[in-house]
């Protein structure tokens, strides 16, 4: 479980750690080229940014909002994680769910960014047709031990902000969104949408308190 957690953190670097990105490029880039660029920029950021290395949540949140969110369909990620309950949620509840889910992801994985060092990666040949609107980009993360396959699901979006956007990722056979859907479903069945929002807020508050404690020693 510890190894899986670290590998998931490393793969999330591409999603939550990139530092210098140009959203306009997304409309022109192929999906595998986009993943390659984001991953390389993310690894470069970790090597150069001491705040990111230290798991500074505030810094990572700024980078996420300014540089990474244009490459995510985060509403789709959240809706998929929430499951059928999303259709019954009000616009205000949906906004709260997106906010709390994003904070949960960042706070959960920020502390492990310092371990995502000395990594290399390889983007595998992509199997797709020219007209495909959804694709999977497969990569290999290389560090200590055997290479680990990390898969990204992307969709092509039209209109303003057009381009390829990430909406799920897979590490060691486990899709991130699917993992949270199971957890969220139990909470919704027990306490409803407002109960899930409250639970996420409580978890985020607890994580924030834990991260604010000074290190011992």
Helices and strands as residue ranges (DSSP letters): H 2-16, G 23-27, H 31-48, H 50-53, H 57-63, I 64-68, G 69-71, H 74-82, H 85-88, H 91-110, G 113-115, E 120-123, E 134-142, E 148-157, E 163-171, E 174-175, H 176-212
